[in-house]
Amino acid sequence: MSWHPHPIAVALAVIMLIVAVWFGVQGRHTRGRTATTILDILLAVLVGLIGLHPVVGESGRQSSSVDADIVIMVDTTTSMAARDNGNKTRLSGAIRDIAQLASVFRGARFTLVTFDNEARVAVASTTDTGTIVSAANSLTWREDTKGTGTDIGVGVPTAVDALRKARESAPQATRMVFYLGDGEQTATKAPGSFAALKPLVTNGAVYGYGTAKGAPMARSAFDSNDVTYHGRKAISHADHTTLTSAARQAGLSFAARSPGRTLTPPQISLNRTTHEEQVNAGTDLAWILGLVAAADVAVQLTMSARQLRRARKDVL
């Protein structure tokens, strides 16, 4: 049970109780007067309880918010389907790490950017980590028949735009970016620069998936057959050297990810605010107490009416 007191009602109840007791002590000690005193005291107590506003079954959960904007960039090109992540796809490792980042920085504002031939905002800025994790779990790679060659930096302009908007809305907030990919540059041109990220973030990391040895790729999430090129099984080779260079341009650290290795995000002091969120409003008991108080008043009115009738008969 929880209480939500109304001071004026509680003060009124105290006054009513004092008056009821005083008249009870000073008045004649007849049977009727004693009953009236008891009813007056009961009414004062009921008004006090109503003023305290009791609620049964109210529940809440503690949550916290962090004054930070985090952009997560995820590679969803066909190469992320390569099975050199402990016989699982590279993308599965990235998805697992997204969930870990969402947990570590719970309460921050997250934006999820995915990219293959082009970049897009999969989830706009939100503090709902469940939304981020659900969106990550639904990610899949681009089918091999639709790939046209990818620049590993194609998502940078989209991330920069998200970070600039975050800076405009909360200039004092901490801003971070996390890049999750394999570094394989399949576009014919050189990788795009990551330098535009550097002045917009205070921390973050570039995470690399896969191995230089490489592995075959599944055609799609619904077709486990391997991707072929000119009739031969295609092998995707991760390029962590390119990712290391990209991280350096953005002023971030690089970490190669592998199955079983614990993710260790950057250690950074964040301003965390804890607050309570109401989950169940509970049952308000004030109206029940009000009905009892109304019954009390009704009994007293009935008693007063009877006394008045008797008084009239005595006069007549």
Secondary structure, DSSP 8 states (H G I E B T S, - for coil): -EE---HHHHHHHHHHHHHHHHHHHHS---HHHHHHHHHHHHHHHHHHHHHH-EEES-EEEEEEEESEEEEEEEE-SGGGGBS-SSSS-HHHHHHHHHHHHHHHTTTSEEEEEEESSSEEEEEEEES-HHHHHHHHHT-----GGG-----TTTTHHHHHHHHHHHHHH-TTSEEEEEEEE-----SSS-----GGGGGG-SEEEEEE-S-SS-EEBEEETTEEEE-EETTEE-EE---HHHHHHHHHHHT-EEEE--TT-----------EEEEEEEEE--EE-HHHHHHHHHHHHHHHHHHHHHHHHHHHHHH-
